Amino acid sequence: MNPTPARRLVVVGHGMVGHRLVETLLDRDADRSWDVTVLAEEARPAYDRVALSSCFDGADEGALRLPELPADRVSVRLGDPAAGIDREARAVTTASGVRLGYDALVLATGSRPFVPPVPGAAAPGVHVYRTLDDLDGIRRAAAASTTGRGVVVG
């Protein structure tokens, strides 16, 4: 007797919501009927973006990390975001060219920062603040600053 093949779930996005969705699914999937793949834009494991500002006060970035998903149940593709979705074929193609079939697809892509359409918005020294990489850029700019001044919009 052959066991029923696992259903394939692809989660596009590995922020807090996508991560929590996968945790909840695993908790409820006692018979392991789902084969889960998570596509993450960032090359870092999922972390708590809400607490990101604590890093300005010296908190360790590792403290922001969300619990690791079990590798025997979830494939997390760090730094390999979705590049295309073929709904008819029920497949996602990643930025690296990998094509993944799915039975269910969840788009948990999070947000993008709004940058006002004003002159100079794309100039060197202008930063958005949403990710650990953004935080690193702000820190580098602050360390290199000769004026010791900055402006926060929003």
C-alpha positions as CSV (number, residue, x, y, z in Angstrom):
1,M,0.0,0.0,0.0
2,N,1.4,3.4,-1.0
3,P,1.0,6.3,1.3
4,T,-0.9,9.3,-0.1
5,P,1.6,11.7,-1.6
6,A,2.1,14.9,0.3
7,R,0.4,18.1,-0.9
8,R,2.9,20.7,-2.0
9,L,2.7,24.2,-0.4
10,V,4.8,27.1,-1.6
11,V,5.0,30.1,0.6
12,V,6.3,33.2,-1.1
13,G,7.8,35.4,1.6
14,H,9.6,34.6,4.8
15,G,8.7,37.4,7.1
16,M,6.8,37.1,10.3
17,V,3.4,36.3,8.7
18,G,4.8,33.6,6.4
19,H,6.8,32.1,9.2
20,R,3.9,32.0,11.6
21,L,1.7,30.4,8.9
22,V,4.2,27.6,8.4
23,E,4.5,27.1,12.1
24,T,0.8,26.8,12.5
25,L,0.4,24.5,9.6
26,L,3.1,22.2,11.0
27,D,1.4,22.2,14.4
28,R,-1.9,21.1,12.8
29,D,-0.4,18.7,10.2
30,A,0.2,15.6,12.5
31,D,0.0,13.2,9.5
32,R,2.6,15.2,7.6
33,S,0.4,15.6,4.6
34,W,2.1,18.8,3.5
35,D,5.5,19.3,1.7
36,V,6.4,22.9,2.4
37,T,8.8,25.2,0.6
38,V,9.4,28.8,1.6
39,L,10.9,31.3,-0.8
40,A,12.8,34.1,1.0
41,E,14.0,37.3,-0.6
42,E,16.5,37.9,2.1
43,A,19.5,35.7,2.6
44,R,18.9,35.7,6.3
45,P,16.6,33.5,8.4
46,A,13.3,35.1,9.4
47,Y,13.4,37.7,12.1
48,D,11.1,40.1,14.0
49,R,11.0,43.3,12.1
50,V,8.8,45.0,14.7
51,A,11.7,44.8,17.2
52,L,14.3,46.0,14.6
53,S,14.6,49.4,16.2
54,S,16.0,47.7,19.4
55,C,19.2,47.1,17.4
56,F,19.8,50.9,17.4
57,D,20.1,50.5,21.2
58,G,22.7,47.8,20.9
59,A,20.5,44.7,20.9
60,D,22.0,41.7,19.2
61,E,20.5,40.9,15.8
62,G,20.4,37.3,16.7
63,A,17.8,38.0,19.3
64,L,15.4,39.1,16.5
65,R,15.6,35.7,14.8
66,L,12.4,33.7,14.8
67,P,12.4,30.0,15.8
68,E,14.0,27.8,13.1
69,L,11.6,25.7,11.0
70,P,12.3,22.0,11.1
71,A,14.5,21.1,8.1
72,D,12.9,17.7,7.8
73,R,9.5,19.3,7.2
74,V,10.3,22.6,5.5
75,S,12.6,23.6,2.7
76,V,13.6,27.3,3.1
77,R,15.3,28.8,0.1
78,L,17.1,31.9,1.5
79,G,17.9,34.6,-1.0
80,D,15.9,32.9,-3.8
81,P,12.6,34.8,-4.1
82,A,9.8,34.0,-6.5
83,A,10.4,35.6,-9.9
84,G,7.2,34.3,-11.6
85,I,4.0,32.5,-11.0
86,D,2.3,30.3,-13.6
87,R,-1.2,29.9,-12.2
88,E,-2.4,27.6,-15.0
89,A,0.5,25.2,-14.5
90,R,0.4,25.7,-10.7
91,A,4.1,26.4,-10.6
92,V,6.4,29.1,-9.2
93,T,9.8,29.9,-10.7
94,T,12.5,31.3,-8.4
95,A,15.1,34.0,-9.2
96,S,17.7,31.2,-9.6
97,G,15.5,29.5,-12.2
98,V,14.1,26.6,-10.0
99,R,10.6,25.7,-10.9
100,L,8.4,24.4,-8.1
101,G,5.0,22.9,-8.5
102,Y,2.3,23.5,-5.9
103,D,-1.1,22.4,-4.8
104,A,-1.5,25.5,-2.6
105,L,0.3,28.8,-2.9
106,V,0.5,31.5,-0.2
107,L,1.7,35.0,-1.0
108,A,3.1,36.5,2.2
109,T,5.4,39.1,0.7
110,G,5.0,41.7,3.4
111,S,5.3,45.4,2.7
112,R,7.6,47.8,0.9
113,P,8.6,51.2,2.3
114,F,6.9,54.2,0.7
115,V,9.4,56.8,-0.5
116,P,7.9,60.1,-1.2
117,P,8.2,61.2,-4.8
118,V,10.4,64.2,-4.1
119,P,13.6,65.5,-5.7
120,G,16.6,63.8,-4.1
121,A,14.7,60.7,-2.8
122,A,17.2,58.4,-4.6
123,A,20.3,60.4,-3.6
124,P,23.2,58.8,-1.8
125,G,22.6,59.0,2.0
126,V,18.8,58.5,1.7
127,H,17.7,55.3,3.3
128,V,14.6,53.3,3.9
129,Y,14.3,51.3,7.2
130,R,12.6,47.9,6.9
131,T,15.2,45.2,7.0
132,L,18.5,44.3,8.7
133,D,20.3,45.2,5.5
134,D,18.7,48.6,5.6
135,L,19.8,49.0,9.2
136,D,23.4,48.1,8.3
137,G,23.3,50.8,5.6
138,I,22.1,53.4,8.0
139,R,24.8,52.4,10.5
140,R,27.5,52.7,7.8
141,A,26.2,56.1,6.8
142,A,26.0,57.3,10.4
143,A,29.6,56.2,11.0
144,A,30.8,58.0,7.9
145,S,28.9,61.1,8.6
146,T,30.8,64.3,9.0
147,T,27.9,66.4,10.1
148,G,26.4,64.2,12.8
149,R,22.9,65.2,11.6
150,G,20.0,63.3,10.0
151,V,16.4,63.6,9.2
152,V,13.7,61.1,9.7
153,V,10.6,61.2,7.5
154,G,7.6,59.2,8.6
